[in-house]
Amino acid sequence: MGNSSRTLRPLREDWQRALCVVAHPDDLEYGAASAVARWTAQGKEIRYLLATQGEAGIDGVEPEKAGPLRVAEERAGALEVGVESVEFLDYRDGMVEYGLPLRRDITRVIRRSKPEVIVSYAFTERLAGRITNQADHRAVGLAALDAARDAGNRWIFPELVEEGLEPWTGVRFVCFGSAPQTSHGVDVTEYLDAGIASLRAHQEYMRGLGASAFDPVALLTSAAVAYGERLGVDRAVAFDVFEIIPDTATLEP
């Protein structure tokens, strides 16, 4: 885990809407879902957006069968933390490329849902614990960060304005989970069990891990305890937080 000695600052929660943007079913469940459970309990509106169906994630199950299984598990896991809106962009699992099409598709959803906060997965080459990150995570995380600014600029993807989607400059910050460097934390002492239940909903995926399988309780609890010490609470999740400054000036008439 990166920055193990640094104190975490509490993440601001003076907002109402968030969009969680990740590559695969289960990406949010490795920690962030516990924070989502806290936020939905506060009455915040949280939506999930996934680039793929995770169809290449189970070696023993062909993609055309694995995709629907993993979609169903993601929807079930989302419900465990109070999220009903789960949308898929249907990019090909394992082959997501960073670029304008991905940025545009995420920007479209941002303009439509008008979040104040975006939650994503680390786009760095390494994750917390110096684990090598996966290509789809890197592509989607970086695209989510860029789309947070693209959403506010009418001259980027003007076709979205033609679709009736006006610019949205309301994204205040983007939070990246599983990052090697973390700056802010969320107290999930009362919500860790919901986050664990959200990960446990991915039964077919975890069964497919075989010898690489893990205990969701042990995995999430150990991380939550470590981050809790840095935040000064019993259990926490941590994020690397990027503030968003609009690209364009607004001229007063």
Salt bridges, closest charged atoms under 4 A:
GLU13 OE2 - ARG38 NE 2.75
ASP14 OD2 - ARG12 NH2 2.44
ASP14 OD1 - ARG172 NH2 2.90
ASP26 OD2 - ARG70 NH2 3.60
ASP27 OD2 - HIS24 ND1 3.26
ASP27 OD1 - HIS137 NE2 3.20
GLU29 OE1 - HIS202 NE2 3.33
GLU45 OE2 - ARG47 NE 3.00
GLU74 OE1 - HIS202 NE2 3.40
GLU87 OE1 - ARG112 NH2 2.62
ASP93 OD1 - HIS24 NE2 3.08
ASP105 OD1 - ARG108 NH1 2.95
ASP136 OD2 - HIS24 NE2 2.90
ASP150 OD2 - ARG103 NE 2.81
GLU159 OE2 - ARG104 NH1 3.63
GLU163 OE1 - ARG108 NE 3.04
GLU166 OE1 - ARG154 NH2 3.25
GLU204 OE2 - ARG207 NH1 2.72
ASP247 OD1 - ARG149 NH2 2.43
